[in-house]
Amino acid sequence: MTPLEVIFWIASAVILISAIMMVTRRNLVHAALFLIVTLFGVAVYYVLLEASFLAVVQILVYIGAIAILVIFAVMLTRQVTNPGQLFNKHASLALVMSILVFIGLYLALSVWPEFSAVAPEADTAAAISNLGTAFFVEEDGQPVYLLATMTASVLLLIPLVGAIFVARQKE
């Protein structure tokens, strides 16, 4: 096994375990922390695929913004534990059905000739440069995606400021 394969299998185990821990925790703060571990494992996948831009976006947007926003929302509400049962009576049926669906998908996709194909190596440096240029450089006097980028940043900032405002009012 190559070192990249070892890293892949370790990241896969971490993602699988943290995803299972995320959906089985009663404490919502712990579930959100396991969500962060799962999202970080996906960023490791992007690094292994040599998609460094996607790895950075995964860390900055999903871990740095969305997951932290979820933690803020959970911690600002007084209810951090779920009083209900951890599993319902159909959990074993759901497990069996998910395994059957996984086996069915694997068998259906394994006969597809492109299932084991290897993608050609991409020029990631040029792709990142082109993406950055497309976001902020003007075309015909108009910024291409500047308004969308600024709108997304404001939409992420407003709930954070609102949560801080609500939390400070209760004190």
C-alpha positions in Angstrom: 0.0 0.0 0.0 1.2 3.5 -0.8 1.2 6.3 1.8 -1.7 8.0 0.0 -3.7 4.8 0.3 -3.0 4.6 4.0 -4.1 8.2 4.4 -7.2 7.5 2.4 -8.2 4.6 4.6 -7.5 6.4 7.8 -9.5 9.4 6.6 -12.3 7.1 5.5 -12.4 5.4 9.0 -12.4 8.8 10.7 -15.2 10.1 8.5 -17.3 7.0 9.0 -16.8 6.8 12.8 -17.4 10.6 13.2 -20.5 10.5 11.0 -22.0 7.6 13.1 -21.1 9.4 16.3 -22.7 12.6 14.9 -26.1 11.1 14.3 -26.1 9.0 17.5 -25.2 11.8 20.0 -27.9 13.1 22.3 -25.9 16.3 23.0 -26.3 18.6 20.0 -22.9 20.4 20.8 -21.1 17.0 20.6 -23.0 16.2 17.4 -21.9 19.5 15.8 -18.3 18.8 16.8 -18.4 15.4 15.2 -19.9 17.2 12.1 -16.7 19.3 12.0 -14.6 16.2 12.2 -16.5 14.7 9.3 -16.2 17.8 7.2 -12.5 18.0 7.9 -12.2 14.4 6.7 -13.9 15.4 3.4 -11.3 18.2 3.1 -8.6 15.5 3.4 -10.2 13.7 0.5 -9.9 16.9 -1.6 -6.3 17.2 -0.7 -5.7 13.6 -1.8 -7.5 14.4 -5.1 -5.1 17.4 -5.5 -8.1 19.8 -5.4 -6.5 22.2 -3.0 -9.0 25.0 -3.7 -11.9 22.8 -2.8 -10.1 21.7 0.3 -9.6 25.3 1.4 -13.2 26.2 0.6 -14.4 23.1 2.6 -12.4 24.3 5.6 -13.2 28.0 5.4 -16.9 27.8 4.3 -18.2 24.6 5.8 -16.1 24.3 8.9 -15.2 27.9 9.5 -18.6 29.4 8.8 -21.5 26.9 8.6 -20.4 24.5 11.4 -19.4 27.3 13.7 -22.8 29.0 13.0 -24.5 25.8 13.9 -22.6 25.6 17.2 -23.5 29.2 18.0 -27.2 28.5 17.3 -27.1 25.4 19.4 -25.3 27.0 22.3 -27.5 30.1 22.3 -30.6 28.0 22.7 -30.9 26.5 26.1 -31.9 23.1 24.9 -28.6 21.3 24.0 -29.7 17.7 24.6 -32.5 15.8 22.8 -34.9 14.4 25.4 -36.2 11.7 23.0 -34.9 8.2 22.5 -31.6 7.7 20.8 -32.9 5.0 18.4 -36.5 4.3 17.4 -38.0 0.8 16.9 -37.2 0.8 13.2 -33.4 1.4 13.5 -32.5 -2.2 12.7 -34.7 -2.2 9.6 -33.1 1.1 8.5 -29.6 -0.4 8.9 -30.6 -3.5 6.8 -32.2 -1.4 4.1 -29.1 0.9 3.9 -26.8 -2.0 3.5 -29.0 -3.5 0.8 -29.1 -0.1 -1.0 -25.3 0.1 -0.8 -24.8 -3.4 -2.2 -27.4 -2.7 -5.0 -25.6 0.5 -6.0 -22.2 -1.2 -6.0 -23.4 -4.0 -8.2 -25.2 -1.6 -10.5 -22.2 0.7 -10.9 -19.5 -2.0 -11.0 -20.7 -3.2 -14.5 -20.3 0.4 -15.7 -17.0 0.6 -17.7 -16.1 4.0 -16.3 -16.4 2.8 -12.7 -12.7 1.9 -12.4 -11.4 4.5 -14.8 -8.7 7.0 -13.6 -9.2 10.6 -14.4 -6.4 12.4 -16.3 -4.2 14.8 -14.3 -5.6 18.3 -14.3 -3.8 21.7 -14.3 -5.1 22.9 -10.9 -3.0 26.0 -10.7 -4.5 27.4 -13.9 -8.0 26.4 -12.8 -7.7 28.2 -9.5 -6.3 31.3 -11.2 -9.2 31.3 -13.7 -11.7 30.9 -10.9 -10.3 33.8 -8.9 -10.2 35.9 -12.1 -13.8 35.0 -12.8 -14.9 36.0 -9.3 -13.4 39.5 -9.1 -12.2 40.7 -12.5 -14.6 42.9 -14.5 -16.0 41.7 -17.8 -17.4 44.5 -20.0 -17.1 46.9 -17.0 -19.1 44.7 -14.7 -17.7 42.5 -11.9 -18.7 39.0 -12.7 -19.4 37.3 -9.3 -18.6 40.1 -6.9 -22.2 40.8 -6.0 -22.9 37.1 -5.4 -19.8 36.8 -3.2 -20.6 39.9 -1.2 -24.3 38.7 -0.8 -23.1 35.3 0.5 -20.8 36.9 3.0 -23.6 39.2 4.3 -26.0 36.3 4.5 -23.5 34.4 6.7 -22.7 37.5 8.9 -26.3 38.5 9.7 -27.3 35.3 11.7 -24.0 35.5 13.6 -24.6 39.1 14.6 -28.2 38.3 15.4 -27.2 35.4 17.6 -24.7 37.6 19.5 -27.3 40.3 19.9 -29.9 37.9 21.3 -27.4 36.3 23.7 -26.3 39.7 25.0 -29.9 40.8 25.6 -30.6 37.9 28.0 -27.7 38.9 30.2 
